[in-house]
Amino acid sequence: MLRLVLWRLAFAVPLLVLVTVAMFTLASLSPFDPVRQYLGDRAMTTSPEVVAQIRANWALDRPVIEQYTTWLGNLVRGELGESRSFHRPVLEVVAERLPWTLLATGCAIVLMLAGSLVVGTLAAWRQGSALDRLITGGAYANESAPVFWLALLVVYVFSVRLGWLPAGGLTDAASTTLDPLDVARHMVLPVCVLAVSQSSWLVLYVRESVIGTLREDFVVGARARGLRERTVLVRHALRSALLPFLTLLGARIPELVTGAILVETVFSWPGVASASVQAALAVDFPLLAVLTLLGTIAVLGGNLLADAAYRLADPRVVAS
């Protein structure tokens, strides 16, 4: 296990460096001027001297290589710079918003795992039945539906038409404090949308994996010994089907990050994912660069956890 972690860390460092190089390359090729984006309508009336001074203050008048080395050195020292869209230090913005993203995403992952295992196992258990066809067809339809469309649909149904749940935000507009129950009510829709939008292939994979395992000799033998069907399904078939499921879960982390961006934007959830959209629209490179690195680290960490869980579940797996 230690060798696996060290190998992944050694791989992650050059990969993160390549990501930073790619970010600066794309930023240098971008047609958008961060100074004019920052000034907005005032760019038409601001004097060229003031614009040049702002560019000098932001070090945009220096060569790209010098900008990159300066930024990378500051990053190593923990100096993340100032956010141009939030007008606050990047570290403060990330520290304030990251816990809300982790809370919503963590709840969505738990709901996604539990729901996918239950629904996929039910479909496998009733293979060929109306329930199986309904689950399989619903999974394919859900996979083809854009995340933002699903989010807008549930807002229309549960917030606009039925009025059961709030449409967005962290708390009610009139609230001056963070009430846990109020936050929980506002979390229901974004968490459910994020979990459901990312669960389709997990449901289908669990179904196929359990169906294949139900044909194995050890499952047939368990049935022949007179064990109850529920025991055979849960303790034998499902446990063996979980091993490949762990690897597939790690592969879904990038889509989960993308889904979180769309869901937080639609529901006005104050997390780092929605902040990345605002940073992109404002050409706020200091904040966008840090959020991109955080997303890359999340993907690498998710894959590492999936591989580690797979190794713990099956000691026969040898770390590469």
VOKOLGU-147175 format. One record per residue (C-alpha): residue number from 1; residue in one letter; y, x, z. Coordinates in pm, 1 decimal, padded with zeros to 6 digits. Each point is the difference from the previous one (the first is absolute). Layout:
// residues N
+------+------+----------+----------+----------+
! resi ! resn !        v !        u !        w !
+------+------+----------+----------+----------+
!  NUM !    A !        Y !        X !        Z !
...
+------+------+----------+----------+----------+
This chain:
// residues 320
+------+------+----------+----------+----------+
! resi ! resn !        v !        u !        w !
+------+------+----------+----------+----------+
!    1 !    M !  00000.0 !  00000.0 !  00000.0 !
!    2 !    L !  00241.0 !  00281.1 !  00087.4 !
!    3 !    R ! -00070.8 !  00169.7 ! -00332.1 !
!    4 !    L !  00072.6 ! -00326.5 ! -00181.0 !
!    5 !    V !  00335.5 ! -00039.7 !  00175.2 !
!    6 !    L !  00101.0 !  00362.3 ! -00059.8 !
!    7 !    W ! -00097.8 ! -00019.5 ! -00366.4 !
!    8 !    R !  00204.6 ! -00316.6 ! -00050.5 !
!    9 !    L !  00300.3 !  00149.6 !  00180.2 !
!   10 !    A ! -00018.8 !  00310.6 ! -00216.7 !
!   11 !    F ! -00006.6 ! -00224.8 ! -00305.3 !
!   12 !    A !  00283.5 ! -00220.1 !  00126.6 !
!   13 !    V !  00258.9 !  00276.5 !  00040.0 !
!   14 !    P !  00018.0 !  00109.6 ! -00367.8 !
!   15 !    L ! -00025.3 ! -00363.7 ! -00108.1 !
!   16 !    L !  00303.7 ! -00094.2 !  00210.1 !
!   17 !    V !  00189.5 !  00295.8 ! -00144.9 !
!   18 !    L ! -00083.6 ! -00120.8 ! -00351.2 !
!   19 !    V !  00122.4 ! -00346.9 !  00093.1 !
!   20 !    T !  00334.4 !  00143.3 !  00114.4 !
!   21 !    V !  00031.6 !  00199.5 ! -00324.2 !
!   22 !    A ! -00073.6 ! -00314.0 ! -00202.5 !
!   23 !    M !  00259.6 ! -00196.2 !  00197.7 !
!   24 !    F !  00275.2 !  00251.9 ! -00066.6 !
!   25 !    T ! -00098.9 !  00026.1 ! -00365.6 !
!   26 !    L !  00021.2 ! -00376.0 ! -00045.8 !
!   27 !    A !  00327.4 ! -00013.0 !  00193.4 !
!   28 !    S !  00152.4 !  00266.5 ! -00225.3 !
!   29 !    L ! -00108.9 ! -00192.7 ! -00311.0 !
!   30 !    S !  00120.2 ! -00336.8 !  00130.3 !
!   31 !    P !  00291.1 ! -00153.4 ! -00194.2 !
!   32 !    F !  00139.9 ! -00155.0 !  00318.9 !
!   33 !    D !  00283.9 !  00178.0 !  00176.5 !
!   34 !    P ! -00037.1 ! -00029.7 !  00380.4 !
!   35 !    V !  00373.7 !  00047.4 !  00051.6 !
!   36 !    R !  00094.7 ! -00283.2 ! -00233.9 !
!   37 !    Q ! -00273.3 ! -00216.3 !  00149.2 !
!   38 !    Y !  00138.7 !  00074.5 !  00345.9 !
!   39 !    L !  00357.2 ! -00084.7 ! -00101.6 !
!   40 !    G ! -00096.3 ! -00316.3 ! -00184.4 !
!   41 !    D !  00301.4 ! -00181.2 ! -00146.8 !
!   42 !    R !  00227.7 !  00263.2 !  00152.4 !
!   43 !    A ! -00136.6 !  00256.5 ! -00246.4 !
!   44 !    M !  00238.1 ! -00139.0 ! -00265.4 !
!   45 !    T !  00308.7 !  00065.6 !  00214.2 !
!   46 !    T ! -00105.1 !  00309.9 !  00194.3 !
!   47 !    S !  00162.9 !  00318.3 ! -00118.3 !
!   48 !    P ! -00218.1 !  00270.4 ! -00158.3 !
!   49 !    E !  00104.8 !  00240.8 !  00276.9 !
!   50 !    V ! -00145.5 ! -00231.1 !  00268.4 !
!   51 !    V ! -00319.5 ! -00048.6 ! -00201.2 !
!   52 !    A ! -00034.8 !  00375.9 ! -00039.3 !
!   53 !    Q !  00056.3 !  00047.4 !  00373.9 !
!   54 !    I ! -00275.2 ! -00250.0 !  00083.2 !
!   55 !    R ! -00236.4 !  00178.0 ! -00237.3 !
!   56 !    A !  00083.3 !  00329.2 !  00168.1 !
!   57 !    N ! -00055.6 ! -00149.0 !  00346.8 !
!   58 !    W ! -00342.4 ! -00123.4 ! -00108.6 !
!   59 !    A ! -00075.4 !  00334.0 ! -00172.5 !
!   60 !    L ! -00057.0 ! -00181.3 ! -00328.2 !
!   61 !    D !  00211.4 !  00254.5 ! -00184.0 !
!   62 !    R ! -00250.6 !  00277.8 !  00073.2 !
!   63 !    P ! -00300.3 !  00093.6 ! -00218.9 !
!   64 !    V ! -00309.1 ! -00216.5 !  00048.3 !
!   65 !    I ! -00208.3 !  00293.1 !  00125.7 !
!   66 !    E !  00258.3 !  00079.1 !  00265.9 !
!   67 !    Q !  00015.1 ! -00364.8 !  00101.9 !
!   68 !    Y ! -00378.1 ! -00008.2 !  00028.6 !
!   69 !    T ! -00034.7 !  00314.1 !  00208.5 !
!   70 !    T !  00280.0 ! -00111.9 !  00231.5 !
!   71 !    W ! -00155.6 ! -00345.5 !  00043.8 !
!   72 !    L ! -00348.2 !  00143.1 !  00056.6 !
!   73 !    G !  00130.2 !  00242.5 !  00260.2 !
!   74 !    N !  00179.7 ! -00280.8 !  00181.2 !
!   75 !    L ! -00316.0 ! -00212.1 ! -00014.9 !
!   76 !    V ! -00207.0 !  00274.8 !  00162.5 !
!   77 !    R !  00259.4 !  00022.0 !  00278.5 !
!   78 !    G ! -00007.4 ! -00377.3 !  00048.5 !
!   79 !    E !  00346.0 ! -00058.6 ! -00148.8 !
!   80 !    L ! -00054.0 ! -00300.5 ! -00227.6 !
!   81 !    G !  00361.4 ! -00053.6 ! -00099.0 !
!   82 !    E !  00223.3 ! -00305.5 ! -00009.5 !
!   83 !    S ! -00094.1 ! -00328.5 ! -00163.7 !
!   84 !    R !  00266.4 ! -00097.2 ! -00253.7 !
!   85 !    S ! -00098.2 ! -00368.0 ! -00002.8 !
!   86 !    F ! -00034.2 ! -00053.7 !  00376.3 !
!   87 !    H !  00275.7 !  00251.5 !  00093.0 !
!   88 !    R ! -00219.4 !  00135.1 !  00278.0 !
!   89 !    P ! -00227.8 !  00300.7 !  00046.0 !
!   90 !    V ! -00325.6 ! -00039.5 ! -00188.4 !
!   91 !    L ! -00198.2 !  00074.8 !  00314.7 !
!   92 !    E !  00163.7 ! -00292.2 !  00180.8 !
!   93 !    V ! -00070.5 ! -00238.9 ! -00287.1 !
!   94 !    V ! -00366.2 !  00102.2 ! -00018.3 !
!   95 !    A ! -00047.5 ! -00003.3 !  00378.6 !
!   96 !    E !  00150.7 ! -00349.3 !  00021.8 !
!   97 !    R ! -00193.9 ! -00154.9 ! -00288.7 !
!   98 !    L ! -00335.8 !  00181.8 !  00002.6 !
!   99 !    P ! -00141.3 ! -00182.8 !  00307.4 !
!  100 !    W !  00054.2 ! -00339.5 ! -00166.5 !
!  101 !    T ! -00180.4 !  00114.0 ! -00313.8 !
!  102 !    L ! -00288.3 !  00141.0 !  00204.5 !
!  103 !    L ! -00022.5 ! -00324.6 !  00198.5 !
!  104 !    A ! -00010.2 ! -00226.7 ! -00305.1 !
!  105 !    T ! -00223.9 !  00228.8 ! -00205.5 !
!  106 !    G ! -00238.8 !  00060.8 !  00290.6 !
!  107 !    C ! -00042.5 ! -00373.1 !  00060.9 !
!  108 !    A ! -00049.4 ! -00054.6 ! -00373.3 !
!  109 !    I ! -00272.0 !  00267.4 ! -00017.0 !
!  110 !    V ! -00189.9 ! -00155.2 !  00292.0 !
!  111 !    L !  00026.7 ! -00346.7 ! -00154.0 !
!  112 !    M ! -00095.9 !  00135.1 ! -00343.0 !
!  113 !    L ! -00309.9 !  00177.4 !  00134.2 !
!  114 !    A ! -00121.5 ! -00289.9 !  00212.0 !
!  115 !    G !  00064.6 ! -00259.8 ! -00269.4 !
!  116 !    S ! -00155.4 !  00205.6 ! -00280.3 !
!  117 !    L ! -00317.3 !  00066.8 !  00198.1 !
!  118 !    V ! -00045.4 ! -00363.0 !  00103.3 !
!  119 !    V !  00084.7 ! -00157.7 ! -00336.9 !
!  120 !    G ! -00192.0 !  00258.7 ! -00203.8 !
!  121 !    T ! -00307.5 ! -00035.8 !  00220.1 !
!  122 !    L !  00012.4 ! -00380.4 ! -00026.4 !
!  123 !    A !  00016.4 !  00024.7 ! -00378.8 !
!  124 !    A ! -00301.1 !  00234.4 ! -00004.1 !
!  125 !    W ! -00194.0 ! -00219.3 !  00239.7 !
!  126 !    R !  00058.3 ! -00307.4 ! -00220.3 !
!  127 !    Q ! -00037.7 !  00185.4 ! -00328.7 !
!  128 !    G !  00020.3 ! -00237.6 ! -00297.4 !
!  129 !    S !  00122.1 ! -00294.2 !  00207.1 !
!  130 !    A !  00327.0 ! -00189.5 ! -00037.8 !
!  131 !    L !  00140.8 !  00197.6 !  00293.8 !
!  132 !    D ! -00087.3 !  00328.6 ! -00170.7 !
!  133 !    R !  00163.5 ! -00109.3 ! -00325.5 !
!  134 !    L !  00309.4 ! -00117.9 !  00187.3 !
!  135 !    I !  00037.2 !  00329.3 !  00188.9 !
!  136 !    T ! -00065.3 !  00215.4 ! -00307.6 !
!  137 !    G !  00234.7 ! -00198.3 ! -00221.6 !
!  138 !    G !  00268.8 ! -00002.8 !  00268.2 !
!  139 !    A ! -00029.9 !  00377.1 !  00042.7 !
!  140 !    Y !  00046.9 !  00064.7 ! -00371.2 !
!  141 !    A !  00293.0 ! -00241.8 ! -00016.1 !
!  142 !    N !  00161.4 !  00160.9 !  00304.3 !
!  143 !    E ! -00041.0 !  00348.7 ! -00147.0 !
!  144 !    S !  00181.8 ! -00103.4 ! -00316.7 !
!  145 !    A !  00289.9 ! -00162.2 !  00188.6 !
!  146 !    P !  00302.2 !  00225.5 !  00067.4 !
!  147 !    V !  00070.5 !  00061.6 !  00368.5 !
!  148 !    F !  00360.0 ! -00120.9 ! -00021.2 !
!  149 !    W ! -00115.8 ! -00323.1 ! -00170.1 !
!  150 !    L ! -00245.3 ! -00068.9 !  00282.2 !
!  151 !    A !  00273.3 !  00074.0 !  00255.9 !
!  152 !    L !  00245.9 ! -00237.8 ! -00166.8 !
!  153 !    L ! -00271.5 ! -00266.9 ! -00023.2 !
!  154 !    V ! -00079.7 !  00005.7 !  00373.0 !
!  155 !    V !  00372.3 ! -00002.0 !  00083.1 !
!  156 !    Y !  00043.0 ! -00311.8 ! -00211.7 !
!  157 !    V ! -00303.3 ! -00174.5 !  00150.3 !
!  158 !    F !  00011.9 !  00096.1 !  00368.5 !
!  159 !    S !  00373.9 !  00053.4 !  00048.2 !
!  160 !    V !  00183.2 ! -00220.1 ! -00249.3 !
!  161 !    R ! -00235.1 ! -00296.4 ! -00039.9 !
!  162 !    L ! -00186.0 ! -00012.4 !  00331.9 !
!  163 !    G !  00246.5 !  00186.5 !  00222.5 !
!  164 !    W ! -00279.5 !  00144.8 !  00212.1 !
!  165 !    L !  00099.0 !  00366.8 ! -00008.6 !
!  166 !    P !  00322.5 !  00199.6 ! -00055.6 !
!  167 !    A !  00062.1 !  00130.4 ! -00351.7 !
!  168 !    G !  00097.3 !  00352.6 !  00097.3 !
!  169 !    G !  00170.9 !  00237.7 !  00234.7 !
!  170 !    L ! -00112.1 !  00140.3 !  00331.7 !
!  171 !    T !  00144.5 ! -00275.5 !  00220.8 !
!  172 !    D !  00202.2 ! -00317.0 ! -00040.1 !
!  173 !    A !  00357.4 !  00048.7 ! -00116.1 !
!  174 !    A !  00141.4 ! -00137.1 !  00326.4 !
!  175 !    S ! -00220.6 !  00220.8 !  00218.2 !
!  176 !    T !  00163.5 !  00286.8 !  00187.5 !
!  177 !    T ! -00317.4 !  00145.0 !  00153.7 !
!  178 !    L ! -00346.4 !  00096.4 ! -00121.8 !
!  179 !    D ! -00230.3 ! -00272.2 !  00126.0 !
!  180 !    P ! -00366.2 !  00101.1 ! -00059.7 !
!  181 !    L ! -00098.9 ! -00356.9 ! -00087.6 !
!  182 !    D !  00289.0 ! -00029.2 ! -00244.4 !
!  183 !    V ! -00095.5 !  00331.0 ! -00163.2 !
!  184 !    A ! -00362.8 ! -00114.8 ! -00020.6 !
!  185 !    R !  00104.8 ! -00320.2 ! -00180.2 !
!  186 !    H !  00199.8 !  00201.2 ! -00252.7 !
!  187 !    M ! -00294.9 !  00235.9 ! -00050.7 !
!  188 !    V ! -00252.5 ! -00266.1 ! -00097.6 !
!  189 !    L !  00098.2 ! -00045.1 ! -00364.3 !
!  190 !    P !  00062.5 !  00365.3 ! -00095.8 !
!  191 !    V ! -00315.7 !  00119.0 !  00176.2 !
!  192 !    C ! -00216.5 ! -00269.1 ! -00157.1 !
!  193 !    V !  00144.4 !  00057.6 ! -00347.6 !
!  194 !    L ! -00050.1 !  00375.8 !  00025.3 !
!  195 !    A ! -00356.8 ! -00040.6 !  00127.5 !
!  196 !    V ! -00102.4 ! -00262.5 ! -00255.9 !
!  197 !    S !  00160.4 !  00181.2 ! -00293.8 !
!  198 !    Q ! -00200.0 !  00316.9 !  00069.8 !
!  199 !    S ! -00335.0 ! -00157.0 !  00093.4 !
!  200 !    S ! -00134.9 ! -00123.4 ! -00334.4 !
!  201 !    W ! -00193.0 !  00310.0 ! -00107.9 !
!  202 !    L ! -00117.8 !  00055.8 !  00356.9 !
!  203 !    V ! -00147.5 ! -00350.9 !  00006.3 !
!  204 !    L ! -00170.9 !  00052.8 ! -00335.7 !
!  205 !    Y ! -00128.9 !  00341.5 !  00103.1 !
!  206 !    V ! -00142.7 ! -00128.8 !  00328.3 !
!  207 !    R ! -00168.9 ! -00284.5 ! -00189.2 !
!  208 !    E ! -00166.3 !  00231.5 ! -00252.3 !
!  209 !    S ! -00093.5 !  00254.4 !  00264.6 !
!  210 !    V ! -00158.5 ! -00257.8 !  00230.7 !
!  211 !    I ! -00187.1 ! -00162.8 ! -00290.0 !
!  212 !    G ! -00143.1 !  00339.4 ! -00094.1 !
!  213 !    T ! -00094.5 !  00077.6 !  00358.9 !
!  214 !    L ! -00174.0 ! -00335.9 !  00044.6 !
!  215 !    R ! -00249.7 !  00112.2 ! -00265.9 !
!  216 !    E ! -00086.6 !  00322.1 !  00182.6 !
!  217 !    D ! -00346.7 !  00043.4 !  00151.0 !
!  218 !    F !  00122.1 !  00033.2 !  00358.0 !
!  219 !    V !  00178.9 ! -00335.8 ! -00023.3 !
!  220 !    V ! -00305.1 ! -00166.8 ! -00152.1 !
!  221 !    G ! -00204.5 !  00152.2 !  00279.9 !
!  222 !    A !  00239.7 ! -00133.3 !  00262.7 !
!  223 !    R ! -00037.7 ! -00347.7 ! -00141.8 !
!  224 !    A ! -00377.5 !  00038.8 ! -00008.7 !
!  225 !    R !  00005.1 !  00082.7 !  00372.6 !
!  226 !    G !  00149.4 ! -00342.9 !  00061.9 !
!  227 !    L !  00354.4 !  00104.9 !  00092.1 !
!  228 !    R !  00267.3 ! -00264.5 ! -00027.5 !
!  229 !    E !  00200.2 ! -00005.6 ! -00321.7 !
!  230 !    R !  00323.7 !  00067.9 !  00187.0 !
!  231 !    T ! -00151.6 !  00306.4 !  00164.5 !
!  232 !    V ! -00131.1 !  00128.7 ! -00333.0 !
!  233 !    L !  00336.6 ! -00056.6 ! -00164.9 !
!  234 !    V !  00226.9 !  00150.7 !  00267.1 !
!  235 !    R ! -00208.4 !  00274.1 !  00162.3 !
!  236 !    H ! -00186.7 !  00123.2 ! -00305.4 !
!  237 !    A !  00161.9 ! -00090.4 ! -00331.5 !
!  238 !    L !  00366.2 !  00009.9 !  00103.4 !
!  239 !    R ! -00026.9 !  00326.4 !  00196.6 !
!  240 !    S ! -00151.8 !  00181.6 ! -00296.4 !
!  241 !    A !  00257.3 ! -00147.4 ! -00237.3 !
!  242 !    L !  00290.9 !  00125.1 !  00211.3 !
!  243 !    L ! -00036.9 !  00369.1 ! -00092.1 !
!  244 !    P !  00131.3 ! -00021.0 ! -00359.4 !
!  245 !    F !  00255.7 ! -00254.4 !  00122.3 !
!  246 !    L !  00170.5 !  00269.9 !  00209.3 !
!  247 !    T !  00056.6 !  00219.6 ! -00304.6 !
!  248 !    L !  00137.3 ! -00291.9 ! -00200.8 !
!  249 !    L !  00240.6 ! -00079.3 !  00282.6 !
!  250 !    G !  00151.8 !  00347.5 ! -00023.9 !
!  251 !    A !  00053.5 ! -00049.6 ! -00372.0 !
!  252 !    R !  00199.9 ! -00318.0 !  00068.8 !
!  253 !    I !  00265.8 !  00175.1 !  00208.9 !
!  254 !    P !  00233.6 !  00069.3 ! -00297.3 !
!  255 !    E ! -00006.2 ! -00367.1 ! -00098.0 !
!  256 !    L !  00061.5 ! -00094.8 !  00361.7 !
!  257 !    V !  00313.1 !  00217.2 !  00002.9 !
!  258 !    T !  00121.7 ! -00161.4 ! -00323.2 !
!  259 !    G ! -00075.7 ! -00346.2 !  00133.1 !
!  260 !    A !  00190.3 !  00072.4 !  00319.5 !
!  261 !    I !  00311.4 !  00085.6 ! -00202.6 !
!  262 !    L ! -00008.5 ! -00332.8 ! -00183.1 !
!  263 !    V ! -00091.5 ! -00208.0 !  00304.9 !
!  264 !    E !  00266.1 !  00153.2 !  00224.2 !
!  265 !    T !  00259.8 ! -00055.5 ! -00271.2 !
!  266 !    V ! -00086.3 ! -00366.9 ! -00053.1 !
!  267 !    F ! -00018.2 ! -00079.3 !  00372.1 !
!  268 !    S !  00298.6 !  00220.2 !  00099.6 !
!  269 !    W ! -00223.7 !  00186.2 !  00243.1 !
!  270 !    P !  00196.0 !  00294.6 !  00148.5 !
!  271 !    G ! -00253.3 !  00271.4 ! -00076.2 !
!  272 !    V !  00008.5 !  00328.1 ! -00186.6 !
!  273 !    A ! -00157.6 ! -00160.1 ! -00308.1 !
!  274 !    S !  00294.5 ! -00232.7 ! -00055.9 !
!  275 !    A !  00236.3 !  00287.9 !  00078.6 !
!  276 !    S ! -00149.7 !  00192.9 ! -00292.3 !
!  277 !    V !  00110.4 ! -00276.9 ! -00237.3 !
!  278 !    Q !  00352.4 !  00009.7 !  00136.8 !
!  279 !    A !  00002.0 !  00380.5 ! -00023.6 !
!  280 !    A ! -00118.1 ! -00011.5 ! -00361.8 !
!  281 !    L !  00265.3 ! -00254.5 ! -00098.9 !
!  282 !    A !  00270.7 !  00210.3 !  00166.6 !
!  283 !    V ! -00136.9 !  00329.7 ! -00141.6 !
!  284 !    D ! -00027.4 !  00111.1 !  00363.1 !
!  285 !    F ! -00207.2 !  00311.8 ! -00064.8 !
!  286 !    P ! -00009.0 !  00140.7 !  00358.8 !
!  287 !    L ! -00160.3 ! -00319.0 !  00131.3 !
!  288 !    L ! -00211.8 ! -00067.2 ! -00308.0 !
!  289 !    A ! -00145.1 !  00352.3 !  00007.1 !
!  290 !    V ! -00108.8 ! -00030.2 !  00363.9 !
!  291 !    L ! -00149.4 ! -00346.2 ! -00056.8 !
!  292 !    T ! -00190.7 !  00128.2 ! -00305.0 !
!  293 !    L ! -00146.5 !  00281.1 !  00209.7 !
!  294 !    L ! -00095.3 ! -00250.3 !  00271.0 !
!  295 !    G ! -00176.9 ! -00213.6 ! -00260.8 !
!  296 !    T ! -00188.7 !  00304.0 ! -00129.3 !
!  297 !    I ! -00100.0 !  00096.8 !  00354.0 !
!  298 !    A ! -00119.2 ! -00357.7 !  00061.9 !
!  299 !    V ! -00223.4 !  00014.2 ! -00308.3 !
!  300 !    L ! -00143.9 !  00340.6 !  00095.4 !
!  301 !    G ! -00049.6 ! -00108.7 !  00360.6 !
!  302 !    G ! -00170.5 ! -00323.7 ! -00104.1 !
!  303 !    N ! -00245.7 !  00181.9 ! -00221.7 !
!  304 !    L ! -00068.5 !  00254.7 !  00274.2 !
!  305 !    L ! -00070.2 ! -00273.7 !  00255.5 !
!  306 !    A ! -00229.1 ! -00180.2 ! -00244.8 !
!  307 !    D ! -00199.7 !  00316.8 ! -00071.1 !
!  308 !    A ! -00017.5 !  00084.4 !  00371.0 !
!  309 !    A ! -00122.2 ! -00351.2 !  00083.1 !
!  310 !    Y ! -00259.6 !  00025.7 ! -00276.4 !
!  311 !    R ! -00125.4 !  00329.7 !  00142.8 !
!  312 !    L ! -00017.9 ! -00138.7 !  00352.1 !
!  313 !    A ! -00185.2 ! -00308.8 ! -00120.7 !
!  314 !    D ! -00247.3 !  00205.1 ! -00206.3 !
!  315 !    P ! -00064.5 !  00353.5 !  00136.9 !
!  316 !    R ! -00194.2 !  00082.7 ! -00316.5 !
!  317 !    V !  00329.2 !  00027.2 ! -00189.1 !
!  318 !    V !  00100.5 !  00365.2 ! -00032.9 !
!  319 !    A !  00371.4 !  00072.7 ! -00012.1 !
!  320 !    S !  00103.2 !  00159.9 ! -00323.6 !
+------+------+----------+----------+----------+
